[in-house]
Amino acid sequence: MSDTREPVERFVRANGLEHHVVEWPAEGPTVLLAHGFLDMAWSFRDVASALQGRGYRCVAWDWRGHGESEHIGAGGYYHFADYVLDLEELWPALVPEGDKAHLVGHSMGGSAVTMFASVRSEQLHTVALLEGLGPPDQAVAKAAEKLQLWLHGVARARAKTPRTFTLEQAVERMRRQNPALGDELGAFLAEKGTRAAPGGRQWAFDPLHRTPSPSVFQAPLFTAYLRAIAVPTLVVAGEKGYRLGDEDARLGALSDARLVELPGVGHMMHWEAPEALADALADHFEAHEA
């Protein structure tokens, strides 16, 4: 059942924006891979290839304002509900009509996947959240401060001239945050995550993504989404990743959850240990396919 066909790229218009989609073809069930903050579909290359080798058809896409997907227009911004609506409208182009899918989300993508799955569980076989249980809870008393920081951040982002750099400098920048990033994958992601500009390269993502959220994150509200997911959910954490103080409470909100920790791995587990992650995901899928 192994498949080694090359990935196929295309663009799909959804929610008024052009979305870049990458598919690793296979004859088996569909796995949807949702990337995280300032990441992109190609980041799942090695995980998708490993799952494809086990017969799974894998599809990843660049969220709005990331990778090769279109940036929002003048006056717009990026909110989680926007991502959910994007996925809602992308769905018919990603999943064969009448089929269900396994839905995987990393980090920020895990938050969006959680919200989508809370209202669309009937379209899913399973969910997998890769350190995607949401950010830390924030005090409601900080609401005005958050809004002020957002206003300042947006004004600064709009006034700033984008920097140019070389591909080597892009790899070095990514490696500052993720020292375990290998040379080959680093060069690949640097090329895919940047675009040509006068004098060098520039990041492909919308600079507005670097601004702080205008709203405080409320764990009780997010927990309500977790509680509404009605399919088996795998939560994958890295031993060296970002762990939450209330992780047990969020796990407990899921009706059918299992936690797997990957030893020696950080937050970017799909970069650092793609084979181990693919094995954990495939085991989860195979245990819960109708």
WOBELKA-V820032 format. One record per residue. N is the residue number from 1. RES is the residue in three letters. SS is DSSP state (H for helix, E for strand, L for the rest). PSI is psi in whole degrees, 0 to 359 (none if undefined). NEAR is the number of other ideal C-beta (glycine too) atoms within 8 Angstrom. Layout:
# WOBELKA-V820032
N|RES|SS|PSI|NEAR  N|RES|SS|PSI|NEAR
This chain:
# WOBELKA-V820032
1|MET|L|0|7  2|SER|L|145|6  3|ASP|L|134|11  4|THR|L|22|5  5|ARG|L|150|8  6|GLU|L|148|3  7|PRO|L|152|10  8|VAL|E|132|7  9|GLU|E|147|7  10|ARG|E|172|6  11|PHE|E|136|8  12|VAL|E|128|11  13|ARG|E|125|7  14|ALA|E|135|10  15|ASN|L|33|9  16|GLY|L|3|4  17|LEU|E|150|11  18|GLU|E|124|8  19|HIS|E|132|16  20|HIS|E|128|12  21|VAL|E|137|16  22|VAL|E|130|13  23|GLU|E|134|11  24|TRP|E|102|14  25|PRO|L|146|9  26|ALA|L|168|12  27|GLU|L|353|6  28|GLY|L|195|8  29|PRO|L|154|12  30|THR|E|135|13  31|VAL|E|123|15  32|LEU|E|130|12  33|LEU|E|112|13  34|ALA|E|116|15  35|HIS|L|173|14  36|GLY|L|195|11  37|PHE|L|129|6  38|LEU|L|25|8  39|ASP|L|196|10  40|MET|L|169|14  41|ALA|H|317|13  42|TRP|H|344|12  43|SER|H|337|11  44|PHE|H|10|12  45|ARG|H|306|10  46|ASP|H|325|12  47|VAL|H|313|14  48|ALA|H|319|15  49|SER|H|319|10  50|ALA|H|319|12  51|LEU|H|322|14  52|GLN|H|321|16  53|GLY|L|342|9  54|ARG|L|12|11  55|GLY|L|3|10  56|TYR|L|135|14  57|ARG|E|117|13  58|CYS|E|136|15  59|VAL|E|127|14  60|ALA|E|155|14  61|TRP|E|156|14  62|ASP|L|123|13  63|TRP|L|159|14  64|ARG|L|136|15  65|GLY|L|10|12  66|HIS|L|154|14  67|GLY|L|233|13  68|GLU|L|5|7  69|SER|L|158|14  70|GLU|L|144|8  71|HIS|L|156|8  72|ILE|L|160|12  73|GLY|L|181|5  74|ALA|L|135|3  75|GLY|L|357|3  76|GLY|L|173|6  77|TYR|L|180|7  78|TYR|L|111|11  79|HIS|L|155|6  80|PHE|H|323|8  81|ALA|H|330|7  82|ASP|H|317|11  83|TYR|H|320|13  84|VAL|H|316|11  85|LEU|H|324|9  86|ASP|H|311|14  87|LEU|H|322|11  88|GLU|H|317|10  89|GLU|H|338|9  90|LEU|H|331|13  91|TRP|H|310|9  92|PRO|H|335|7  93|ALA|H|347|7  94|LEU|H|328|12  95|VAL|L|130|12  96|PRO|L|143|5  97|GLU|L|131|5  98|GLY|L|350|3  99|ASP|L|158|8  100|LYS|L|167|8  101|ALA|E|159|13  102|HIS|E|127|16  103|LEU|E|122|13  104|VAL|E|133|13  105|GLY|E|134|17  106|HIS|E|130|16  107|SER|L|241|14  108|MET|H|319|9  109|GLY|H|330|14  110|GLY|H|324|17  111|SER|H|315|14  112|ALA|H|319|15  113|VAL|H|319|15  114|THR|H|313|18  115|MET|H|316|13  116|PHE|H|312|12  117|ALA|H|333|15  118|SER|H|337|12  119|VAL|H|358|7  120|ARG|H|32|9  121|SER|H|332|11  122|GLU|H|346|5  123|GLN|H|2|8  124|LEU|E|147|13  125|HIS|E|307|11  126|THR|E|171|13  127|VAL|E|146|16  128|ALA|E|127|14  129|LEU|E|113|14  130|LEU|E|97|13  131|GLU|L|50|14  132|GLY|L|34|16  133|LEU|L|15|12  134|GLY|L|162|11  135|PRO|L|175|5  136|PRO|L|150|7  137|ASP|L|147|7  138|GLN|L|144|10  139|ALA|L|133|6  140|VAL|H|331|7  141|ALA|H|343|4  142|LYS|H|6|9  143|ALA|H|311|9  144|ALA|H|321|6  145|GLU|H|318|7  146|LYS|H|317|14  147|LEU|H|319|10  148|GLN|H|317|8  149|LEU|H|322|9  150|TRP|H|314|12  151|LEU|H|316|9  152|HIS|H|318|8  153|GLY|H|318|11  154|VAL|H|315|11  155|ALA|H|319|8  156|ARG|H|318|9  157|ALA|H|321|11  158|ARG|H|334|6  159|ALA|H|345|5  160|LYS|L|137|7  161|THR|L|125|3  162|PRO|L|138|8  163|ARG|L|151|5  164|THR|L|156|9  165|PHE|E|174|9  166|THR|L|167|7  167|LEU|H|324|10  168|GLU|H|320|7  169|GLN|H|327|8  170|ALA|H|317|14  171|VAL|H|316|14  172|GLU|H|320|8  173|ARG|H|316|9  174|MET|H|325|12  175|ARG|H|337|10  176|ARG|H|321|7  177|GLN|H|334|5  178|ASN|L|80|12  179|PRO|L|337|5  180|ALA|L|358|8  181|LEU|L|122|12  182|GLY|L|163|7  183|ASP|H|312|6  184|GLU|H|312|6  185|LEU|H|322|11  186|GLY|H|315|12  187|ALA|H|321|10  188|PHE|H|312|10  189|LEU|H|326|14  190|ALA|H|319|14  191|GLU|H|318|8  192|LYS|H|331|9  193|GLY|L|6|12  194|THR|E|168|12  195|ARG|E|153|6  196|ALA|E|141|4  197|ALA|E|159|9  198|PRO|L|121|4  199|GLY|L|2|4  200|GLY|E|226|8  201|ARG|E|159|12  202|GLN|E|153|11  203|TRP|E|143|9  204|ALA|L|335|10  205|PHE|L|155|11  206|ASP|L|127|9  207|PRO|H|340|9  208|LEU|H|338|12  209|HIS|H|338|11  210|ARG|H|356|7  211|THR|L|151|9  212|PRO|L|154|7  213|SER|L|145|6  214|PRO|L|350|8  215|SER|L|150|7  216|VAL|L|146|9  217|PHE|L|124|11  218|GLN|L|110|9  219|ALA|H|320|12  220|PRO|H|322|6  221|LEU|H|315|7  222|PHE|H|324|13  223|THR|H|328|11  224|ALA|H|324|9  225|TYR|H|315|12  226|LEU|H|318|13  227|ARG|H|333|9  228|ALA|H|351|9  229|ILE|L|126|14  230|ALA|L|21|6  231|VAL|L|160|12  232|PRO|L|135|11  233|THR|E|127|14  234|LEU|E|131|14  235|VAL|E|121|14  236|VAL|E|128|16  237|ALA|E|150|12  238|GLY|E|140|13  239|GLU|L|327|9  240|LYS|L|19|7  241|GLY|L|198|11  242|TYR|L|112|6  243|ARG|L|145|6  244|LEU|L|146|9  245|GLY|L|331|5  246|ASP|L|30|8  247|GLU|H|316|10  248|ASP|H|321|6  249|ALA|H|320|9  250|ARG|H|320|15  251|LEU|H|320|11  252|GLY|H|339|6  253|ALA|H|338|8  254|LEU|L|135|12  255|SER|L|332|6  256|ASP|L|88|6  257|ALA|E|151|10  258|ARG|E|137|8  259|LEU|E|131|8  260|VAL|E|131|9  261|GLU|E|127|8  262|LEU|E|119|14  263|PRO|L|139|5  264|GLY|L|13|6  265|VAL|L|144|12  266|GLY|L|197|10  267|HIS|L|322|10  268|MET|L|60|9  269|MET|H|330|17  270|HIS|H|343|12  271|TRP|H|315|12  272|GLU|H|323|11  273|ALA|L|61|9  274|PRO|H|323|12  275|GLU|H|316|8  276|ALA|H|320|10  277|LEU|H|316|14  278|ALA|H|321|13  279|ASP|H|315|9  280|ALA|H|318|12  281|LEU|H|314|16  282|ALA|H|319|11  283|ASP|H|318|8  284|HIS|H|315|14  285|PHE|H|312|14  286|GLU|H|332|7  287|ALA|H|344|7  288|HIS|L|29|9  289|GLU|L|131|7  290|ALA|L|none|3
